[in-house]
Amino acid sequence: MQIFLETKINPINLIKLITKMTEEKKDSKKCSGKKNFMFFYGFIQLGSSFVSAIALAAIAFGFCSVKKESKLFNKCVAEIIDDGGTNSEAVRYCNGGN
């Protein structure tokens, strides 16, 4: 504690210190644009991840309907074959043919 009390502050060094501090404050203001850019970049990334998740869910539900449709098609083909038709006739009929 005595060392700090005994040392005298040079007015020139004090002025240099004050100007250095004001320059640092000016530099920190220049970063505000970068902060805003990074915020919006993160927001856009989060939004795109959300859209991707919604799209994947829609695709998954689409596969569920395809699975149901294929089960119905296979049942239709199996019924036609059981009635005495050939495989090609059954597939043609279940696809909407005569």
C-alpha positions in Angstrom: 0.0 0.0 0.0 2.9 2.3 0.8 4.4 1.9 -2.7 1.2 3.3 -4.3 1.0 6.2 -1.9 4.7 7.1 -2.4 4.6 7.1 -6.2 3.6 10.3 -7.9 1.4 10.3 -10.9 2.9 12.1 -13.9 0.4 14.4 -15.6 1.6 13.3 -19.0 1.1 9.6 -18.2 -2.3 10.5 -16.9 -3.3 12.2 -20.1 -2.0 9.2 -22.2 -4.0 6.8 -20.0 -7.2 8.9 -20.4 -6.8 9.1 -24.2 -6.1 5.4 -24.4 -9.3 4.7 -22.5 -11.4 6.8 -24.8 -9.9 5.1 -27.8 -10.8 1.7 -26.4 -14.4 3.0 -25.9 -14.5 4.1 -29.5 -13.3 0.7 -30.6 -15.9 -1.1 -28.6 -18.7 0.9 -30.3 -17.4 -0.4 -33.7 -18.2 -4.0 -32.5 -21.9 -3.2 -32.1 -22.5 -3.9 -35.8 -20.8 -7.2 -35.5 -22.9 -8.1 -32.5 -26.1 -7.4 -34.4 -24.9 -9.3 -37.4 -24.1 -12.3 -35.2 -27.5 -12.1 -33.5 -29.3 -12.1 -36.7 -27.1 -14.9 -38.1 -27.9 -17.0 -35.0 -31.6 -16.2 -35.4 -31.6 -17.2 -39.1 -29.8 -20.4 -38.2 -32.3 -21.3 -35.6 -35.2 -20.5 -37.9 -33.8 -22.7 -40.7 -33.3 -25.5 -38.2 -37.0 -25.2 -37.2 -38.1 -25.2 -40.9 -35.9 -28.3 -41.5 -37.6 -30.1 -38.5 -41.0 -29.3 -39.8 -40.1 -30.5 -43.3 -38.7 -33.8 -41.9 -41.9 -34.3 -39.9 -44.0 -33.7 -43.0 -41.9 -36.3 -44.9 -42.4 -38.8 -42.1 -46.1 -38.4 -42.2 -46.0 -38.8 -45.9 -44.2 -42.2 -45.5 -47.0 -43.3 -43.1 -49.6 -42.7 -45.8 -47.5 -44.6 -48.3 -47.2 -47.5 -46.0 -51.0 -47.7 -45.5 -51.5 -47.4 -49.3 -49.1 -50.2 -49.9 -50.8 -52.5 -47.4 -54.2 -51.8 -49.1 -52.6 -52.5 -52.5 -51.1 -55.8 -51.3 -54.4 -56.9 -49.9 -56.1 -56.1 -53.2 -53.5 -58.1 -55.1 -53.8 -61.0 -52.7 -57.7 -61.1 -53.0 -57.5 -61.1 -56.8 -55.0 -63.9 -56.8 -57.1 -65.9 -54.3 -60.1 -65.5 -56.7 -58.1 -67.2 -59.4 -56.5 -64.3 -61.3 -52.8 -64.1 -62.3 -50.3 -61.8 -60.8 -50.3 -59.4 -63.7 -54.1 -59.2 -63.8 -54.2 -58.5 -60.1 -51.7 -55.7 -60.3 -53.4 -54.2 -63.3 -56.8 -54.3 -61.6 -55.5 -52.8 -58.3 -53.7 -50.0 -60.2 -57.1 -49.0 -61.6 -57.3 -51.1 -64.7 -60.2 -53.3 -65.7 
